[in-house]
Amino acid sequence: MKLVYIRTDFPNGRSHILMQDSESYNPELLHFVLVLTNKGTLWVDVFWPFDEESEEYTRRISEQQFWQTFREWRLQGILLGDSGKVAGILARKRLEIKRLSKKNREMDA
């Protein structure tokens, strides 16, 4: 596993910092690993579908920048999000893209 640290800053002010396994085999499915330490260690593995829109707002950062940002967010009272909601949003986006491409193919025929 080779980790790459990335940050996504969306136009609405929301931001994510993630560790990505750059050795992930499937380009459509990204593997993120987040390590949180609070009286012990919590490892969270997340297999995430590729999202072209978020890639526009994503850049690589250093490991030091990752942990500095994480510490700042923890001091500000970071709340962990609901992965189920995020997965639902991404699934709806994916279905809409498929529906639109099918509709376009039917119009072209």
N, C-alpha and C positions, 0 to 999 in steps of 0.2 A: 504494500500500500504506500503510495506516494501522495502526501497531502499538499494541496494548494489552498491558500487562504484567499477568499474573495469577499467583496462587499458589494451589495446592490442598494443603490439609493434611488428610490422611485420618486417621480415628480410630486406626489402627494405628501412627501415628507417621511414616509415609512422607509425603514432601512433594515437590511439583513446582513449579518456577517456569518460566513460559513466556511467550513473546511471541506474541501472536495477531494475525493480520491481520484487523482489524475490517471490512475491505471485501470479505471472502470472500463469494462469491455464493451458495453452497449452504449453508443453515443446518444441514444434516445432516452436512456435512463441514467441519471447522474447519482452517484453515491456520496452522500454527505455524512460527515462524522462530526459530532459536536461533543466536546468534553467539558463538563461543568464540575467544579470542585467546591463542595460545601460540607465539611466534616466527612470526607470520603470522596469517592469519584463516581460520577454517573456518566456512562457512555451511551450516546443515542445514535443509532445508525438509521439513516433515512434514505430510502430509494425514491428518487424524485424524477418525474418526467421532465424532459427538456422543455423549457419555456422560452420561445424565441423573443417575446416582448421583454422579459426581464433581462435577457442577455444584453439589450441595448443600454441598460443602466448598471451593468456589472463590470467590476474591474478587479484585478489582482491586488492584494495588499500583502505586506510582510506579516510573518508570524507575530512579531512584536506589535504591529499596528492592530492586529486581530485582538490580542489579549489586552492591550491598552483600551481599545474601544469597549471590549466586553467588561472590563473593570469599571469604566465610566458608566456604562449602562446599568450595571449591578448597583452602583452607588446611587443612581437616579431611581432605583426601584423597578428594574426590568420585570416585565410579566411574560411568562412563556405563553406562546400562542396555541391555538387549537389546530393541530395537524389535520384533523378530520375535515374542518371547514375549508382549509387551504386545498386539500385533496379534492373536495367537492367542486370548488371554483375552477381548479385546473381541468378536472374532468369535463365540466360544462363547456369550458373554452375549447377543449379538444373536440368534443362532439359538434360544436357549432362550426368549427373549421371544416370538419368532415362533411357536415350537412351543406355548407356553402359550396364546397368543391364539387359535391355530387350534383347540386342544383345547376352549377355552371356547366358541368359536362352535359347535362340533359338539355340545356339551352343551346349548346354548341351543336348537338346532334340533329 
